[in-house]
Amino acid sequence: MLAWSWFMLWATSFPAASSWLGYMRDPLLIAFFGVNLPQAVLGNGVLGMLIDAPGAVKGTVASAAVWLLWYGVIRIWEWRRAAHAGAALPHITP
């Protein structure tokens, strides 16, 4: 997801860098923000607070924020899945 975030940043910063990018940028942006909506909202809020910071600081903080948010989403998903996994399977003893 972090690589996709960096790719979308590049794609929106340099839209004329590739001929196919002109056709695919909008569907890619829709898919990206559809999958990353909570992370995009919070990430843009963090970037808004760092509006006057250098580009390297913004990139580092945004990358860390996206990574941490996805890490949290995956950990919660695994925790819920583990909590409900025992109830879904019957216990069969031979």
C-alpha angles and dihedrals in degrees: 000000000000091000089050089051092053091046091052090049089053092044093053093042095050107025094163094053092099134024095227093048092073090063098038103040097086097047089045091051092049092050092044095052091040091058097035102037099129091041092047093051094048093039092052089049090054091047089049090057090050096047094129096041121108118269094251091055092048092048093048095046093044091049092049091047093051092046094048093047093051090045089054093047092050093045092051090047092051092046092052092044092051091047093054099035094084094054094049097059122060118231108241120187122191 
